Amino acid sequence: MDVSQYLSVFLDEAKEHLQSLNDNIMTLEQDPENEDCINEIFRSAHSMKGMAGTMGYTRMQNLTHDMEDVFSDVRSGKIKIKSADIDVLLQCLDAIQGYVDNITENQDEGTDEHQDIIKSLADIRNGGGGGQAAAPAKADSAPAAEAAPADGPAEGADGSSDYRAIRLDPSVKSTLEEAKSQGKKIYGVTVHIQESCILKAARGFLVFKGLEEIGEIACSEPNTQDIEDEKFDFSFSLILITDESKEKVEEIVKSVSEVETCECGEFDPSGAKSSEEKAENAPADAPAETKPAETKPAAPAAAKPAAAAAGGAGKKPAGKPVVNRTVRVDIEKLDVLMNLVSELIIAKNSLISAANTSGVSNGNVNEQIEYLESVTTNLHESVMKVRMVPIESVLQKFPRMIRDLNKTLGKKMELTMTGEDTEMDRTVVDEIGDPLMHLIRNSADHGIESADLRAQRGKPEVGQIFLHAFQDGNSVVIEVGDDGNGIDAEAVKNKAIEKGVVSPEQAALLTEKQCVELLFHPGFSTAKQVSEISGRGVGLDVVKSKVESLSGEVTVKTKLGEGSTWIIRLPLTLAIIQALMVIIGEEKYAIPLDSIQSIEDVSPSDIKFVENKEVINLRGSVLPLIRLSEVLDTESTKDPEEDMVVVIARKGDQLAGLVIDELMGQQEIVIKPLGKYTNKCKLISGATILGDGEIALILDTNSIF
């Protein structure tokens, strides 16, 4: 079978399962008894094993299978996960990630067998709390699996399953007795499938699915793992708790095609034998629970929900399966859709311009234009919402990173994150991961002090690193900070002089804030020695250039001895924005609206000079004036004696007045990139096509500051 067409789906799902495994193993380290985590890890490992087997990646399948075995033992109570085991499990995830990376690059998983990790996983099973039975389980799993169908007590003389012979775990037995005391009906059901049936597991899944809609499946024989792996003859049994009649149960089972017969009768839990009796009667060298057989390619997809539903038996009634209401869409398709919406907005602007130019006063035409404007705006917002994804997908990897840095740096650190559900354009989210990683590593290495120094300063032993994300108008703000050492401006200044970034004379004139901003200089590092964490001069300059390439800005607040906070402000989208259209000289320009604070009329007599630079006093604040005609090297058409139109723009906590010649008004514009030829011109972030077909350049206010 050619599985290459499913490769992208496999990779997407593998990455999701890996992230789920990472998150749940981190949670398990803090709470080793968390059953929800254990079950979720087992399910994710099982799903990855099935996916890898279906795609033919046997090494990845073997590794995830062994990881699944560990958590199968944990679920059954044979072993308990200890702190030392977490490191092995995380190494296992790193190895699986390596397989996924190889598959992403060349569709091949590679040749690394990871025998050391497989041995460590076996050691966890053998050295756990499962007694003597745990050790031979691994080696003798194949013979045991073969023996089970022949001499298992839940089977009839002819090898077929029989619900009357099911032996119950104490927890399942107590659940059944409690259900009986509440007046619920308990049925034993034995299902016989036609011997000509090819997909037995699929028929089993359909039976489970139908019965779950009218009640709760307490247990099954063989267990759901064996049914999913088709490790049964042509019959299986289950115990059902329901309010429905026996006839209804039989009707549901018999409605599944290729089911030959169905036996259904009332089941008395008090008369059933327990699983302990089964264990006592079993041969001494046979483990009570056998290792599941290798997954067959056709089984996982069909039987997965059955395993999930029956796995929770004895805890709470299984609800109806949640219908998946999401669709995976390639980002390139969304880009095409966004481009079409962009063209529609340009056409709408052209239509409005044409109607105004021709002086059409027909009420019906104007009404239709307004309707078109409303529809295009709503369409744009809808497409934007489709492109929006929670920033959580980027932040999920950071708790694991902090855990690893704790061990690498020998520091105690804790990461707190808020605002993971803050949404941004997919293209921005994909690019912001590396800058955030640099800032968190910077906080861990440079920010958080050693335990001794923290004790001297009266700080808690565990250093706090935080990441907060929130929406602010048309921007998303991400703050990364710590309660550590803060930035020593003098040390930065001295390092800058030593590296020749600034001369001693220039350094003497720098303010504390300007000294700190030297950290963004390419190749600059204050680390005393080079390590795998820092000291190579790569980091903050990368952060700054990446954020600015996304039309964002990065600033820092710091106090020596108390900590630092890095603030990244990014636009929600990079495609369509609201802008203020202005005229400077004889050209039209666009200024992004989210960077504008207000628009003022300023008299030439209100202009003052500070250090030979023009400033104005605006409601008690002194703001620098920037004449855009001079910045853009164009001739102003404004009379010097007339009142000036000043756009008050904002960059972080800084404000400045941008002097323009004339206002045109607010407009929704489509950003068109100018290409690599204009990369050196930092003042211009792109261009847009106006309604009359003219091109207007978009000013980058961050660069103008």
HUZI-V284119 format. One record per pair of residues at least 4 apart in sequence whose ideal C-beta (glycine too) atoms are under 7 Angstrom apart, sorted by the first residue. I is the first residue (numbers start at 1). J is the second residue. D is the distance in Angstrom with one decimal. If there is no record, write none. Layout:
# HUZI-V284119
I/J/D
I/J/D
This chain:
# HUZI-V284119
3/54/6.8
3/55/5.1
3/56/6.5
6/10/5.6
7/11/6.3
7/107/6.5
8/12/6.4
9/13/6.2
10/14/6.0
10/51/5.7
10/55/5.5
11/15/6.4
11/100/6.7
11/103/6.6
11/104/5.9
12/16/6.6
12/328/6.4
13/17/6.3
13/51/6.3
14/18/6.2
14/48/6.4
14/51/6.6
14/100/5.1
15/19/6.5
15/100/6.7
16/20/6.4
17/21/6.2
17/44/4.5
17/47/5.9
17/48/5.0
18/22/6.4
18/93/6.3
18/96/6.3
18/97/6.0
18/100/6.8
19/23/6.3
19/396/5.2
20/24/6.1
20/40/6.6
20/44/4.9
21/25/6.0
21/41/6.1
21/44/5.1
21/45/7.0
21/93/5.6
22/26/6.4
22/93/6.0
22/400/5.2
23/27/6.5
23/396/6.5
24/28/6.1
24/37/4.5
24/40/5.0
24/41/4.9
25/29/6.8
25/41/6.5
25/86/6.3
25/89/5.3
25/90/6.4
26/399/5.4
26/400/6.1
26/403/6.6
27/31/6.2
27/34/6.2
27/37/5.0
28/32/6.1
28/34/6.0
28/37/4.8
28/38/7.0
28/81/6.1
29/83/6.8
29/86/4.7
32/80/6.4
32/81/5.2
34/38/6.6
35/39/6.1
36/40/6.2
37/41/6.2
38/42/6.4
38/71/6.1
38/74/5.4
38/75/5.8
39/43/6.3
39/75/6.8
39/311/6.2
40/44/6.3
41/45/6.2
41/71/5.3
42/46/6.1
42/68/6.3
42/71/4.1
42/72/6.5
42/75/5.9
43/47/6.2
43/308/6.1
44/48/6.4
45/49/6.3
45/64/5.2
45/67/4.7
45/68/4.1
45/71/6.3
46/50/6.6
46/68/5.1
47/51/6.2
47/300/6.9
47/304/6.6
48/52/6.0
48/64/4.5
49/53/6.2
49/61/5.5
49/64/4.2
49/65/4.9
49/68/5.7
49/295/5.7
50/54/6.3
50/295/4.8
50/300/2.8
51/55/6.4
52/57/4.3
52/60/4.1
52/61/4.0
52/64/6.2
53/61/4.5
53/295/4.6
53/297/6.0
54/297/4.4
54/300/6.7
57/61/6.1
57/99/6.7
57/103/6.9
57/109/4.5
58/62/6.2
59/63/6.6
59/99/6.7
59/109/5.5
59/113/6.0
60/64/6.3
60/96/6.4
60/99/4.3
60/109/5.4
61/65/6.0
62/66/6.6
63/67/6.6
63/92/6.5
63/95/6.1
63/96/6.2
63/114/5.9
63/117/6.9
63/118/6.6
64/68/6.2
64/96/6.6
65/69/6.6
66/70/6.9
66/118/5.4
66/121/4.6
67/71/6.9
67/92/5.4
67/121/6.2
68/72/6.1
69/73/6.7
69/125/6.5
69/291/6.1
70/74/6.5
70/121/5.5
70/124/5.5
70/125/5.9
71/75/6.1
72/76/6.5
73/78/4.2
73/79/4.8
73/125/5.6
73/128/6.6
73/130/5.9
73/134/6.7
74/79/5.8
74/80/7.0
74/81/5.9
76/289/5.9
78/128/6.4
78/129/6.7
78/130/3.1
78/134/5.7
79/124/6.9
79/125/6.4
79/128/2.4
79/129/5.0
79/130/4.9
79/134/6.5
80/128/6.5
80/129/5.2
81/85/5.0
85/89/6.2
85/124/5.1
86/90/6.3
87/91/6.4
88/92/6.5
88/117/6.9
88/120/4.4
88/121/6.6
88/124/6.4
89/93/6.7
90/94/6.5
91/95/6.5
91/117/5.6
92/96/6.5
92/117/5.3
92/121/6.7
93/97/6.2
94/98/6.6
95/99/6.9
95/114/4.7
95/117/5.6
96/100/6.5
97/101/6.3
98/102/6.5
99/103/6.3
99/109/4.6
99/110/6.6
100/104/6.3
101/105/6.5
102/106/6.6
102/108/6.1
102/109/5.5
102/110/4.4
103/107/6.0
103/108/6.8
103/109/5.6
114/118/6.1
115/119/6.1
116/120/6.5
117/121/6.4
118/122/6.5
119/123/6.4
120/124/6.8
121/125/6.9
122/126/6.1
122/138/5.3
123/127/5.5
124/128/6.0
125/134/5.5
125/137/6.8
125/138/6.2
126/134/5.6
126/135/4.6
128/134/5.9
130/134/3.3
133/137/6.3
133/287/4.8
133/288/6.5
136/140/4.7
136/285/6.8
136/287/6.7
137/141/6.0
137/287/4.7
137/291/6.3
140/144/5.4
141/145/6.1
141/290/6.4
141/291/3.5
142/146/6.7
143/147/6.1
144/148/6.4
144/286/5.7
144/287/5.9
144/290/4.5
145/231/7.0
145/290/4.8
145/291/6.4
145/293/5.7
147/151/6.2
147/286/6.6
148/152/5.1
148/290/5.3
149/155/6.9
149/159/6.4
149/233/6.6
153/165/5.8
153/167/6.3
153/278/5.8
154/161/6.3
154/162/6.9
154/165/4.6
154/166/5.2
154/167/6.6
154/221/4.1
154/237/6.7
155/159/5.8
155/160/6.4
155/161/5.7
155/162/6.7
155/165/6.9
156/160/4.7
156/162/4.8
159/233/5.7
160/233/6.6
160/235/4.6
161/190/5.8
161/221/6.0
161/235/4.3
161/236/5.2
161/237/4.5
162/190/5.8
162/237/6.3
163/188/3.1
163/189/6.0
163/190/4.8
163/237/3.9
163/239/6.9
163/267/6.6
164/188/6.5
166/219/6.9
166/221/4.9
166/237/5.8
166/239/6.4
166/272/6.6
167/272/6.9
167/273/4.8
167/274/6.2
167/275/5.0
167/277/6.7
167/278/4.5
168/172/4.8
168/173/4.2
168/219/6.7
168/269/6.6
168/272/5.1
168/274/5.9
168/275/6.4
169/173/6.8
169/275/5.0
170/174/6.3
170/274/6.3
171/175/6.5
171/314/4.6
172/176/6.4
172/218/5.4
172/219/5.0
172/313/6.3
172/314/5.0
173/177/6.4
173/269/5.4
173/272/6.8
173/274/6.5
174/178/6.2
175/179/6.4
175/218/6.1
175/314/4.5
176/180/6.3
176/186/5.7
176/218/5.8
176/239/6.8
176/241/7.0
176/269/3.7
177/181/6.5
177/269/5.2
177/270/6.7
178/182/6.6
179/184/4.3
179/186/6.4
179/241/4.7
180/184/6.6
180/186/5.9
180/269/6.5
184/241/5.4
184/242/7.0
184/243/6.3
185/242/5.7
185/243/6.6
186/239/6.6
186/241/5.7
186/266/6.7
186/267/4.8
186/269/6.6
187/240/4.9
187/242/6.8
187/246/6.2
187/249/5.6
187/264/5.5
187/265/6.8
187/266/6.3
187/267/6.0
188/237/6.6
188/239/5.8
188/265/5.6
188/267/3.8
189/237/6.6
189/238/5.3
189/240/5.9
189/249/6.4
189/253/6.5
189/262/6.7
189/264/5.1
190/235/6.2
190/237/4.5
190/263/4.3
191/207/5.6
191/235/6.3
191/236/5.8
191/253/5.8
191/259/6.1
191/262/5.6
192/234/6.3
192/235/4.6
192/260/4.7
192/261/4.7
193/197/5.0
193/200/5.6
193/203/5.4
193/234/4.7
193/235/6.8
193/258/6.0
193/259/5.9
193/260/6.3
194/258/4.8
194/260/4.8
195/234/5.4
197/203/6.1
197/258/4.4
199/203/6.6
199/298/6.1
199/302/6.7
200/204/6.3
200/230/5.2
200/234/6.9
201/205/6.4
201/227/6.3
201/228/5.7
201/230/4.8
201/299/4.3
201/302/5.5
201/303/4.5
202/206/6.7
202/302/4.0
203/207/6.6
203/256/5.8
203/258/5.5
203/259/6.4
204/208/6.4
204/227/4.6
204/236/6.3
204/303/6.4
204/306/6.5
205/209/6.1
205/302/4.9
205/303/4.6
205/305/6.7
205/306/4.7
206/210/6.3
206/256/4.6
207/211/6.4
207/253/5.7
207/256/5.5
208/212/6.1
208/217/6.3
208/306/3.8
208/309/6.3
208/310/6.7
209/305/6.7
209/306/7.0
210/252/4.2
210/256/6.8
211/215/6.4
211/217/6.0
211/240/5.6
211/249/7.0
211/252/6.1
212/217/6.3
212/309/5.3
212/318/5.4
213/320/6.1
214/242/5.2
214/244/4.7
214/248/6.6
214/252/6.9
215/240/5.2
215/241/5.2
215/242/3.0
215/244/6.8
216/241/4.6
216/317/4.4
216/318/5.4
217/238/5.5
217/240/5.8
217/309/6.6
217/310/5.0
217/313/6.4
217/318/7.0
218/239/4.5
218/241/5.8
218/313/4.9
218/314/6.7
219/238/6.9
219/239/5.4
219/313/5.6
220/224/5.9
220/227/6.7
220/236/6.2
220/237/6.7
220/238/4.1
220/310/5.9
221/236/6.7
221/237/4.9
222/226/3.6
222/227/5.8
222/231/6.5
222/232/4.9
222/236/6.0
224/228/6.0
224/306/5.7
224/307/4.4
224/310/4.4
224/311/6.5
225/229/6.4
225/292/4.5
225/307/6.6
226/231/4.1
226/232/5.8
226/292/6.5
227/232/6.0
227/236/5.7
227/303/6.5
227/306/6.9
228/299/5.6
228/303/3.7
228/306/6.7
228/307/5.3
229/292/5.4
229/293/4.9
229/295/6.0
229/296/6.7
229/299/5.9
230/296/5.9
230/299/5.6
231/293/4.8
232/236/5.4
239/267/5.7
240/249/6.5
242/249/6.9
244/248/4.1
244/249/6.3
246/250/6.5
246/264/5.4
247/251/6.2
248/252/6.6
249/253/6.6
249/264/5.3
250/254/5.9
250/262/5.4
250/264/5.1
251/255/6.3
253/259/6.1
253/262/4.3
254/259/6.0
254/262/5.5
268/272/7.0
273/277/4.9
273/278/7.0
275/279/6.4
276/280/6.5
277/281/6.2
278/282/6.3
279/288/4.7
282/286/5.2
282/288/6.5
295/299/6.1
295/300/5.8
299/303/5.5
300/304/5.8
303/307/6.2
304/308/6.5
305/309/6.1
305/321/5.5
306/310/6.2
307/311/5.8
309/318/4.6
312/316/6.7
312/318/6.1
329/333/5.6
329/334/6.1
331/335/6.4
331/426/5.7
332/336/6.7
333/337/6.5
334/338/6.2
334/386/6.3
334/387/5.4
335/339/6.4
336/340/6.6
337/341/6.5
337/383/5.7
338/342/6.3
338/383/5.7
338/387/6.8
338/575/5.3
339/343/6.5
340/344/6.5
341/345/6.5
341/379/5.8
341/380/5.4
341/383/5.1
342/346/6.6
342/575/6.6
342/576/6.2
342/670/4.1
343/347/6.3
344/348/6.4
344/376/5.4
345/349/6.5
345/376/5.5
345/380/6.6
345/576/6.6
345/668/6.1
345/670/5.7
346/350/6.4
346/670/5.9
346/689/5.2
347/351/6.4
348/352/6.6
348/372/5.6
348/373/6.0
348/376/5.0
349/353/6.3
349/690/6.6
349/691/3.5
350/354/6.1
350/691/4.6
351/355/6.4
351/369/6.0
351/372/6.9
352/356/6.4
352/369/5.9
352/691/5.7
353/357/6.1
353/691/3.1
353/692/4.8
354/358/6.1
355/360/4.9
355/365/6.3
355/369/6.0
360/365/5.5
362/366/6.8
363/367/6.1
364/368/6.5
365/369/6.4
366/370/6.5
367/371/6.5
368/372/6.3
369/373/6.4
370/374/6.5
371/375/6.4
372/376/6.2
373/377/6.3
374/378/6.4
375/379/6.1
376/380/6.2
377/381/6.5
378/382/6.3
379/383/6.4
380/384/6.2
380/576/5.8
381/385/6.4
382/386/6.7
383/387/6.5
384/388/6.4
384/573/6.0
387/425/5.4
387/426/5.2
388/423/4.1
388/424/6.6
388/425/6.4
389/393/6.2
389/423/6.4
389/426/5.1
389/429/5.5
390/420/6.4
390/421/5.0
390/422/6.8
390/423/5.5
391/395/6.1
391/420/6.4
391/422/5.1
391/424/5.8
391/429/6.0
391/469/5.3
392/396/6.2
392/420/3.9
392/421/6.4
393/429/6.5
394/429/5.8
394/432/6.0
394/433/4.5
394/436/6.5
395/417/5.6
395/420/5.4
395/467/6.6
397/401/6.1
398/402/6.3
398/415/6.0
398/440/5.8
398/467/6.9
399/403/6.5
399/415/5.7
400/404/6.6
401/405/6.3
401/440/6.8
402/406/6.4
402/413/5.7
402/415/4.4
402/444/6.7
402/465/6.7
404/408/6.1
405/409/5.5
405/413/6.8
405/444/4.6
406/411/6.4
406/412/6.5
406/413/5.6
408/533/6.8
409/444/6.4
409/445/6.5
409/533/6.9
411/448/5.5
411/450/6.9
411/463/6.3
412/451/6.7
412/461/5.7
412/462/4.5
412/463/6.5
413/444/5.9
413/448/5.5
413/462/6.8
413/463/4.6
413/465/5.8
414/462/5.2
414/464/5.8
415/465/5.0
416/464/6.6
416/466/4.7
417/467/4.7
418/468/4.9
419/468/5.6
419/469/3.5
419/470/4.9
420/469/7.0
422/469/4.3
422/470/6.0
422/471/5.8
422/476/5.9
424/428/4.7
424/429/5.1
424/476/5.2
424/570/6.8
424/572/6.2
425/572/6.3
425/573/4.4
425/574/6.2
426/430/6.3
427/431/6.8
427/574/6.1
428/432/6.0
428/550/5.7
428/570/5.8
428/574/6.5
431/546/6.5
431/550/5.9
432/436/6.0
432/570/6.9
433/437/6.2
434/438/6.5
434/546/6.6
435/439/6.5
435/543/4.2
435/546/4.9
435/547/5.8
435/568/6.9
436/440/6.3
436/478/6.8
436/480/6.5
437/441/6.2
438/442/6.1
438/539/4.8
438/542/6.2
438/543/5.1
439/443/6.5
439/480/4.2
439/543/6.3
439/566/5.0
440/444/6.4
440/465/6.4
440/467/7.0
440/480/6.1
441/445/6.0
441/533/6.0
441/534/6.8
442/446/5.4
442/447/6.7
442/534/6.9
442/539/6.1
443/447/4.0
443/448/6.6
443/465/4.9
443/480/6.6
443/481/6.9
443/482/4.1
443/484/6.8
444/448/5.9
444/465/6.5
445/533/4.6
445/534/4.8
446/534/6.8
447/482/3.9
447/484/3.5
447/485/6.1
447/563/6.7
447/564/6.0
448/463/3.5
448/465/7.0
448/482/5.7
448/484/4.3
449/453/4.0
449/454/5.1
449/484/5.6
449/485/5.1
450/454/7.0
451/455/6.4
451/461/5.8
452/456/6.6
453/457/6.4
454/459/4.3
454/461/6.4
454/463/6.8
457/561/6.6
459/483/6.8
463/482/6.5
463/483/6.5
463/484/5.9
464/482/6.5
464/483/4.7
465/482/4.8
466/481/5.6
467/480/5.2
468/479/4.6
469/476/6.5
469/478/4.8
470/477/5.7
471/476/5.5
472/477/5.0
473/594/5.6
474/571/6.6
474/572/5.6
474/594/4.0
475/569/5.1
475/570/6.3
475/571/5.9
475/572/6.7
475/594/5.6
476/570/5.1
476/572/6.2
477/567/6.5
477/569/5.3
478/568/4.5
479/565/5.6
479/567/5.3
480/566/4.8
481/563/6.1
481/564/5.8
481/565/3.5
481/566/6.5
482/563/5.1
482/564/6.4
483/563/4.5
484/563/5.3
485/561/6.7
486/558/4.8
486/559/5.1
486/560/4.3
486/561/5.7
486/562/5.5
486/563/5.5
486/564/5.5
487/492/6.5
487/516/5.3
487/558/4.3
487/564/5.6
488/492/6.6
488/560/5.8
489/493/6.2
489/512/4.5
489/515/4.0
489/516/5.8
490/494/6.4
491/495/6.3
491/526/6.2
492/496/6.3
492/515/5.0
492/516/6.4
492/518/5.5
492/519/6.2
492/526/6.3
493/497/6.6
493/507/5.1
493/510/6.4
493/515/4.7
494/498/6.3
495/499/6.2
495/526/5.4
496/501/4.1
496/502/5.0
496/507/6.5
496/518/4.8
497/502/6.3
497/504/5.6
497/507/5.4
499/524/6.8
501/518/6.2
501/521/5.4
501/524/6.6
502/506/4.3
502/507/4.9
503/507/6.9
504/508/6.5
506/510/7.0
510/514/4.3
510/515/5.1
512/516/6.7
513/517/6.6
516/556/5.9
516/558/6.1
518/524/6.4
519/524/6.0
519/540/5.0
520/540/5.2
520/541/5.6
520/544/4.5
521/541/6.4
522/541/4.3
523/537/4.1
524/537/6.0
524/541/6.9
525/534/6.7
525/535/5.5
525/536/6.8
525/537/4.3
527/534/4.9
527/535/3.4
529/535/5.9
530/535/3.8
530/536/5.8
531/535/5.6
534/539/6.6
538/542/5.9
539/543/6.6
540/544/6.4
541/545/6.2
542/546/6.0
543/547/6.2
543/554/6.1
544/548/6.2
544/554/5.6
545/549/6.2
546/550/6.9
547/552/4.3
547/553/6.6
547/554/4.7
547/568/5.6
547/570/7.0
548/552/6.6
548/553/7.0
548/702/6.7
550/570/5.8
550/574/6.8
551/571/5.3
551/574/6.4
551/685/5.8
552/568/6.1
552/569/5.6
552/570/3.9
552/571/6.7
553/569/5.2
553/651/6.1
553/652/6.2
553/702/5.1
554/566/6.5
554/567/6.9
554/568/5.0
555/567/5.0
555/652/4.4
556/564/6.2
556/566/5.2
557/564/7.0
557/565/4.8
558/564/4.0
559/563/6.8
567/652/7.0
571/594/6.9
574/671/6.6
575/671/6.2
576/668/6.5
576/670/5.4
577/592/5.6
577/669/6.2
577/671/6.4
578/593/4.3
578/666/6.3
578/668/5.8
579/590/4.0
579/591/6.2
579/592/5.6
579/593/5.8
579/667/6.0
579/669/4.8
579/698/6.9
580/591/4.8
580/593/5.7
580/596/5.9
580/647/6.9
580/666/5.8
581/588/6.3
581/590/5.7
581/664/3.8
581/665/5.9
581/667/5.2
581/696/6.9
582/589/5.4
582/591/6.2
582/660/4.4
582/662/6.8
582/663/6.0
582/664/6.2
583/588/5.7
583/661/5.2
583/662/4.1
583/664/6.3
584/589/5.7
584/628/5.0
584/629/5.6
584/632/6.0
584/634/6.2
584/660/5.5
584/661/5.5
585/629/5.8
585/634/3.4
585/635/5.4
585/636/6.3
585/637/6.3
585/661/6.7
586/637/6.8
587/634/6.5
588/664/6.8
588/690/6.8
588/694/6.5
588/696/4.3
589/696/6.0
589/697/5.6
589/699/5.4
590/669/5.6
590/688/5.8
590/696/5.3
590/698/4.6
590/699/6.9
591/595/6.9
591/596/6.3
591/647/6.3
591/699/5.3
591/701/6.5
593/666/6.6
595/649/5.3
595/650/5.9
595/701/4.5
596/647/5.9
596/649/5.8
597/648/4.3
597/649/6.7
597/650/4.9
597/655/6.3
598/648/4.7
599/645/6.9
599/647/5.6
600/618/6.7
600/646/4.7
600/648/6.1
601/643/5.0
601/645/6.7
602/606/5.4
602/616/5.7
602/643/6.5
602/644/4.8
602/646/4.8
603/643/5.3
604/640/6.7
604/641/6.5
604/644/6.9
606/616/5.6
607/614/5.3
607/616/6.1
607/625/6.6
608/615/5.4
608/617/6.9
609/613/6.7
609/614/6.4
610/615/5.0
613/624/6.1
614/625/4.0
615/622/5.3
615/623/6.3
615/624/5.5
615/625/6.2
616/623/5.7
616/625/5.9
616/657/5.9
617/622/5.7
618/623/5.5
621/655/6.9
623/648/7.0
623/655/5.2
623/656/5.8
623/657/5.1
624/656/5.1
625/657/4.8
625/659/6.0
626/631/6.3
626/656/5.6
626/657/6.8
626/658/5.4
626/659/6.8
626/704/6.1
627/631/6.9
627/659/4.6
628/632/5.7
628/658/5.5
628/659/6.1
628/660/5.8
629/634/5.3
629/635/6.9
629/636/3.9
631/683/6.7
631/704/6.2
636/661/5.8
637/661/5.2
638/642/6.0
638/644/7.0
638/661/4.8
644/659/5.3
645/660/5.3
645/662/6.9
645/663/5.9
646/657/4.3
646/658/6.8
646/659/5.6
647/658/4.5
647/660/6.0
648/655/6.0
648/657/5.7
649/656/5.8
649/658/5.4
649/701/4.7
650/655/5.6
651/701/6.4
651/702/5.5
651/705/4.6
654/705/6.4
656/705/6.0
658/704/6.9
669/688/4.1
670/688/5.7
670/689/6.9
671/686/4.5
671/688/6.4
671/698/6.4
672/686/5.9
672/687/5.1
672/688/6.2
672/689/6.9
673/686/5.5
674/678/4.2
674/684/6.8
674/686/6.0
674/687/5.8
678/684/6.4
682/700/6.5
682/703/4.0
683/699/6.5
683/700/6.0
683/703/5.3
683/704/6.3
684/697/5.0
684/698/6.7
684/699/6.8
684/700/6.5
685/698/5.1
685/700/4.0
686/698/4.7
687/695/5.4
687/696/6.7
687/697/5.3
687/698/6.3
688/696/5.4
688/698/6.2
689/693/6.9
689/695/6.3
690/694/4.7
690/696/5.5
699/704/6.5
700/704/6.8
701/705/6.6
